[in-house]
Amino acid sequence: MKAWTDYPFTDLGDAEWQRAPVREIEVVSYDGDKYCRILVEGREAEIKSGYIYQECGRLGDVPRITRSQLLDLRGEV
């Protein structure tokens, strides 16, 4: 599932506690609780679903991915 995040990834050069760029991601799986495995710039990572957005933008400016959308993804895996 295509989505976006502004979560900082230090292995991609983001500085801790600094605003990270908004990146397009691919949501690969959902644990059924709050964590998702994603692909970001060709790398695999795990982040909380609250940092994943339906549109390109930042937290508070665009809608977060919903639990329903994530549960649909879970059925595909």
C-alpha distances in whole Angstrom, upper triangle without the diagonal:
4,6,10,13,17,17,20,20,23,23,21,24,24,27,27,27,27,24,21,20,16,14,11,8,5,5,7,9,11,15,15,17,16,15,11,11,9,10,12,15,15,15,14,15,15,15,15,13,15,15,11,11,10,12,14,17,18,19,21,20,17,15,13,10,12,13,13,9,9,12,10,7,11,12,10,11
4,7,10,14,15,18,18,22,21,19,22,21,25,25,26,24,22,19,17,13,11,7,6,5,6,9,12,13,17,18,19,18,16,13,12,10,10,11,13,13,15,14,15,15,15,16,13,15,14,10,9,8,9,10,14,16,17,19,18,15,14,13,10,13,15,15,11,11,15,13,11,14,16,14,15
4,7,11,12,15,16,20,20,18,21,19,22,22,22,21,18,16,14,10,9,6,5,6,7,11,12,13,17,18,18,16,14,12,12,10,10,10,13,14,15,14,14,14,13,13,11,12,10,7,6,5,7,8,10,12,13,15,14,11,11,9,8,11,14,14,11,11,15,14,12,15,18,16,17
4,7,9,12,13,17,18,15,18,16,19,19,19,18,15,12,10,7,5,4,5,8,9,13,15,15,18,19,19,16,15,13,13,10,11,9,12,14,14,14,13,14,12,13,11,11,8,6,5,7,6,6,7,9,10,13,12,10,10,9,9,13,15,17,14,14,18,17,16,18,21,20,20
4,5,9,10,14,15,13,15,13,16,15,15,14,12,9,8,6,5,7,7,10,10,14,15,15,18,19,18,15,13,12,13,10,11,9,12,14,14,14,12,12,10,10,10,9,6,5,6,9,9,8,8,7,8,12,12,10,11,9,10,14,16,18,16,15,19,19,17,19,22,22,21
4,6,9,12,14,12,13,10,13,12,12,11,8,6,6,4,6,9,10,13,14,17,18,18,20,22,20,17,15,14,15,13,14,11,13,16,15,15,13,13,11,12,12,11,7,8,9,12,11,9,8,6,8,11,11,11,13,11,13,17,19,21,19,18,22,23,21,23,26,25,25
4,7,10,12,11,12,9,11,10,10,10,8,6,8,8,8,11,11,14,14,16,17,17,18,20,19,15,13,13,13,12,13,10,13,15,14,14,11,11,8,9,11,10,6,8,11,14,14,13,11,9,10,13,14,14,15,13,14,17,18,21,19,18,21,23,21,22,25,25,24
4,6,9,8,9,6,7,7,8,8,7,5,8,9,10,13,13,16,16,18,19,19,21,23,21,18,16,15,15,13,14,11,13,15,13,14,11,12,10,12,14,13,10,12,14,18,17,15,14,12,13,16,17,17,19,17,18,21,22,25,23,21,25,26,24,25,28,28,26
4,5,5,7,5,8,8,11,10,11,8,10,11,10,13,12,15,16,17,19,19,20,23,22,18,16,15,14,12,12,9,10,13,10,11,9,10,10,13,15,16,12,14,16,19,19,17,16,15,16,20,20,20,21,19,19,22,23,26,24,22,25,26,23,24,28,27,25
4,5,5,5,6,7,10,10,12,9,12,14,14,16,16,18,19,20,22,22,23,26,25,21,19,18,17,15,15,12,13,15,12,13,11,13,13,16,19,19,16,17,20,23,23,20,20,18,19,23,23,24,25,22,23,26,27,30,28,25,29,30,27,28,31,30,28
4,5,7,9,11,14,14,15,12,13,15,14,16,15,17,18,19,21,22,23,26,25,22,19,18,16,14,13,11,11,12,9,11,10,13,14,17,20,21,17,18,21,24,24,21,21,20,21,25,26,25,26,24,24,27,28,30,28,26,29,30,26,27,30,29,27
4,6,9,11,14,13,13,10,11,12,11,13,13,16,18,19,21,22,24,27,26,23,20,18,16,14,12,9,8,10,9,12,11,14,15,18,20,20,17,17,19,22,21,19,19,18,20,24,24,23,25,23,23,26,27,30,27,25,28,29,26,27,30,29,27
4,6,9,12,11,12,9,11,13,13,16,16,19,21,22,24,25,27,30,29,25,22,21,20,17,16,13,12,14,13,15,14,17,17,20,22,22,18,19,21,24,23,20,20,19,20,24,24,24,26,24,25,28,30,32,30,28,31,32,29,30,34,32,30
4,6,9,7,8,6,8,11,12,15,16,19,20,22,24,24,26,28,27,23,21,20,19,17,16,13,13,16,14,16,14,16,15,18,19,19,16,17,19,22,21,18,17,16,17,21,21,22,23,22,23,26,27,30,28,26,30,31,28,29,33,32,30
4,6,6,8,8,11,14,15,19,19,22,23,25,26,26,27,30,28,24,22,22,21,20,19,16,17,19,17,19,17,18,17,19,21,20,17,19,21,24,24,21,19,17,18,21,22,23,25,23,25,28,29,32,30,29,32,33,31,32,35,34,33
4,5,8,9,12,15,16,20,20,23,23,25,25,25,26,28,25,22,20,21,20,20,20,17,18,21,18,19,16,17,15,17,19,18,16,18,21,24,24,21,19,17,17,20,22,23,24,22,24,27,28,31,29,27,31,32,30,31,34,34,32
4,7,9,13,15,17,20,21,24,24,26,26,26,26,28,25,22,21,21,22,21,22,19,20,23,21,21,18,18,16,17,19,17,15,18,20,23,23,21,18,15,15,18,20,21,23,21,23,26,27,30,29,27,31,33,30,31,35,35,33
4,6,10,13,15,19,20,23,23,26,27,27,28,29,27,23,22,22,23,21,21,18,19,22,21,21,19,19,17,18,20,18,15,18,19,22,21,19,16,14,14,17,18,20,22,21,23,26,28,31,29,28,31,33,31,32,35,35,34
4,7,9,12,16,17,21,21,24,25,25,27,28,26,22,21,21,21,20,20,17,18,21,20,21,18,19,16,17,18,16,13,15,16,19,18,15,12,10,11,14,15,16,19,18,20,23,25,28,26,26,29,30,28,30,33,33,32
4,7,9,12,14,17,18,21,23,23,25,26,25,21,19,19,19,16,16,13,14,17,16,17,15,16,14,16,17,15,12,13,14,17,16,13,11,10,12,15,15,16,18,17,19,22,24,27,25,24,27,28,26,28,31,30,29
4,6,10,12,16,18,21,23,23,25,27,26,22,21,19,19,16,15,12,12,16,16,17,16,17,15,17,17,16,13,13,13,16,14,11,9,9,12,15,14,15,17,16,18,22,24,26,24,23,27,27,25,27,30,29,29
4,7,10,13,15,18,20,21,23,25,24,20,19,17,17,14,14,11,12,15,16,17,15,16,14,16,15,14,11,10,10,12,10,7,6,7,10,13,12,12,14,13,15,18,21,23,20,20,24,24,22,24,27,26,26
4,6,10,12,15,18,19,22,23,23,20,18,15,15,12,10,7,8,12,12,14,13,14,13,15,15,15,11,10,10,12,10,8,9,10,13,16,15,13,15,14,15,18,20,22,19,19,22,22,20,22,25,23,23
4,7,10,13,16,17,20,22,22,19,17,14,14,10,9,7,8,11,12,13,13,15,14,16,14,15,12,10,9,10,9,7,10,12,14,17,16,14,15,14,13,17,19,20,17,17,20,20,17,20,22,20,20
4,6,9,12,14,17,19,19,17,14,11,10,7,6,5,7,9,10,10,10,11,11,13,12,14,11,9,10,11,11,10,12,14,15,18,18,15,15,13,12,16,17,18,15,14,17,17,14,17,19,17,17
4,6,9,12,15,17,18,16,14,10,9,5,5,7,9,9,10,9,10,11,12,14,12,15,13,10,11,11,13,13,15,17,18,21,20,17,17,14,12,15,16,17,13,12,15,14,11,14,16,14,13
4,6,8,11,13,15,13,10,7,6,4,7,9,12,12,12,10,10,10,10,11,10,13,12,9,11,11,13,14,16,17,17,20,20,17,16,13,10,12,13,14,11,9,12,12,8,10,13,12,11
4,7,10,13,15,14,11,7,5,5,7,10,13,12,12,9,10,10,11,13,12,15,15,12,14,15,17,18,20,21,21,24,24,21,19,16,13,15,14,15,12,10,12,12,8,9,12,10,8
4,7,9,11,11,9,6,5,7,10,13,17,15,14,11,11,9,11,12,11,14,14,12,15,16,18,20,21,22,21,24,24,21,19,16,13,14,12,13,11,8,9,10,7,6,10,9,7
4,6,8,8,6,4,6,9,13,15,19,18,17,13,12,10,10,10,8,12,13,12,14,15,18,20,21,21,20,22,23,21,18,14,12,12,9,11,10,6,7,10,7,6,10,10,9
4,6,7,6,6,8,12,15,18,22,21,19,15,13,10,11,10,10,13,15,14,17,18,22,23,24,23,22,24,26,23,20,17,14,14,11,13,13,9,9,12,10,8,11,13,11
4,7,8,9,11,14,18,21,24,24,22,18,17,13,13,11,10,13,15,15,17,18,22,24,24,24,21,23,25,23,19,16,13,12,9,10,11,8,7,11,10,8,11,13,12
4,6,9,12,15,19,21,25,25,22,19,16,13,12,9,9,11,14,14,17,18,22,24,24,22,20,21,24,22,19,15,13,12,9,12,13,10,10,13,13,11,14,17,16
4,7,10,13,17,18,22,22,20,17,14,10,8,6,6,8,10,11,14,16,19,21,20,19,16,18,21,19,16,13,11,11,9,12,13,10,11,14,13,12,16,17,16
4,7,10,13,15,19,19,16,13,10,7,6,4,6,9,10,10,14,16,19,20,20,19,17,19,21,19,17,14,12,13,11,14,13,10,12,15,13,12,16,16,15
4,6,10,12,16,16,14,10,8,6,6,6,6,10,10,9,12,14,17,18,19,18,17,20,21,19,17,13,11,12,11,13,12,9,11,13,10,10,14,14,12
4,7,10,13,13,10,7,6,4,7,9,9,13,12,11,14,16,18,19,20,19,19,22,23,21,19,16,14,15,14,16,14,11,13,15,11,11,15,14,12
4,6,10,10,8,6,5,6,8,10,10,13,11,10,12,14,16,16,17,17,18,21,21,19,18,15,13,15,16,17,15,12,15,16,12,13,16,15,13
4,7,6,5,5,6,9,11,13,13,16,14,12,14,15,16,16,18,18,19,23,23,20,20,17,16,18,19,20,17,15,18,18,14,16,19,16,15
4,5,5,6,7,10,11,14,14,16,13,12,14,15,15,14,15,16,18,21,21,19,19,17,16,19,20,22,19,17,21,21,17,19,22,20,19
4,6,9,10,13,14,18,18,19,16,15,16,18,17,15,17,18,20,23,23,21,22,20,19,23,24,25,22,21,24,24,20,22,25,22,21
4,7,10,13,15,19,19,21,18,17,19,20,20,18,20,21,23,26,26,24,24,22,21,24,25,26,23,21,24,23,20,21,24,21,19
4,7,10,13,16,17,20,17,16,18,20,21,19,21,21,22,26,26,24,24,22,20,23,24,25,22,20,23,23,19,20,23,21,19
4,7,10,14,15,18,15,15,17,19,20,20,21,21,22,25,26,24,23,20,19,21,21,23,20,17,20,21,17,17,20,18,16
4,7,10,12,15,13,12,16,18,19,19,20,19,19,23,23,22,21,18,17,19,19,21,19,16,19,20,17,17,20,19,17
4,7,9,12,11,11,15,17,19,19,19,18,18,21,22,21,20,16,15,17,16,19,17,14,17,18,15,15,19,18,16
4,6,8,7,8,12,15,17,17,17,15,14,18,19,18,17,13,13,15,14,17,16,13,16,18,16,16,19,19,18
4,5,6,8,11,14,17,17,17,15,13,16,18,16,15,11,11,12,12,15,14,12,14,17,15,15,19,19,18
4,5,5,8,11,14,15,15,14,12,14,16,14,12,8,7,8,8,12,11,9,12,14,13,13,17,17,17
4,6,8,11,13,14,13,11,9,11,13,12,10,6,7,9,10,13,13,11,14,17,16,16,20,21,20
4,7,10,12,12,11,9,7,10,12,11,10,7,8,11,12,16,14,13,16,18,17,18,21,21,21
4,7,9,10,10,9,9,12,12,10,9,6,6,9,11,13,11,10,14,15,14,15,19,18,18
4,5,7,7,8,8,10,10,7,6,4,5,9,12,13,11,11,15,16,15,17,20,19,20
4,7,9,10,11,12,11,7,6,6,5,8,12,12,10,11,15,14,14,17,19,18,20
4,6,9,10,11,9,6,7,8,9,12,15,16,13,15,18,18,17,20,22,21,23
4,7,10,12,9,7,9,10,12,15,18,19,17,17,21,21,19,22,25,24,24
4,7,9,6,6,9,10,12,16,19,20,18,19,23,23,22,24,27,26,27
4,6,5,6,9,9,12,15,18,21,19,19,23,23,22,25,27,27,27
4,6,6,8,8,11,14,16,19,18,18,21,22,22,23,26,27,27
4,6,7,8,12,14,17,19,19,19,22,24,23,25,28,29,29
4,7,9,13,15,18,20,19,20,23,24,24,26,29,29,30
4,7,10,12,16,17,15,17,20,20,20,23,25,25,26
4,7,8,12,13,12,14,17,17,17,20,22,22,24
4,6,9,11,10,11,14,15,15,17,20,20,21
4,7,8,7,7,11,11,11,13,16,16,17
4,5,5,6,9,10,11,13,15,16,17
4,5,5,6,9,10,10,12,14,15
4,5,5,6,9,10,11,13,15
4,5,5,6,9,10,11,13
4,5,5,6,9,10,11
4,5,5,7,9,10
4,5,5,7,9
4,5,5,7
4,5,5
4,6
4
